[in-house]
């Protein structure tokens, strides 16, 4: 498990390309996948306890939008909103997008990220800890998130690992060297 990914921000071009994309189709897809996951894994909701009905904002530093996650046995939902419109969240988790994915897939240690300030938490810390502990215990994989099993899940997991590795390598290469500045002419 890696512990210090501070250079894992996506290039600004990614944010520029994502910004104009319509939010409703992505919200619908993420909400549907989340509801299906909760239906398949009711243990996740039980582990969350009282936190299950409070919205938690996931704010990627390097993307233009935030994700407002509401987990509930019947009405789980992911809303994509402007970063300035997360006021009804009980807790806010902020980090670069690849770091957030690394937390989800177990690549990174959340405690180390918190203490290195690559991961920042605002609001009700106990809600974020409950979510983190639940996700860690659940041992979710991309294949499981998509509801796949067997060879299909293995294929999706391997593809996801490969793609994330390539994106992380690209993010490392595109980061300016320490002490240098990029100038636009």
JOFENDA-V756517 format. One record per backbone hydrogen bond with DSSP energy under -1.0 kcal/mol. CO is the residue of the C=O (numbers start at 1). NH is the residue of the N-H. If there is no record, write none. Layout:
co;nh
CO;NH
CO;NH
//
This chain:
co;nh
2;109
5;8
11;14
12;16
13;17
14;18
15;19
18;21
23;27
24;28
25;29
26;30
27;31
28;32
29;33
30;34
31;35
32;36
33;37
34;38
35;39
36;40
37;41
41;44
42;46
43;47
44;48
45;49
48;51
49;52
51;54
55;90
56;69
57;93
58;67
59;95
60;63
66;81
67;58
68;79
69;56
70;77
77;70
79;68
81;66
82;85
86;89
90;124
91;57
92;122
93;59
94;120
95;61
96;100
97;101
98;102
99;103
100;104
101;105
102;107
102;108
107;2
109;113
110;114
111;115
112;116
113;118
113;119
120;94
122;92
123;125
124;127
124;128
125;129
126;130
127;131
128;132
129;133
130;134
131;135
132;136
133;137
134;138
135;139
141;145
142;146
143;148
144;147
150;154
151;155
152;156
153;157
154;158
155;159
156;160
157;161
158;162
159;163
160;164
161;165
162;166
163;167
164;168
165;169
166;170
167;171
168;172
169;173
170;174
177;180
//
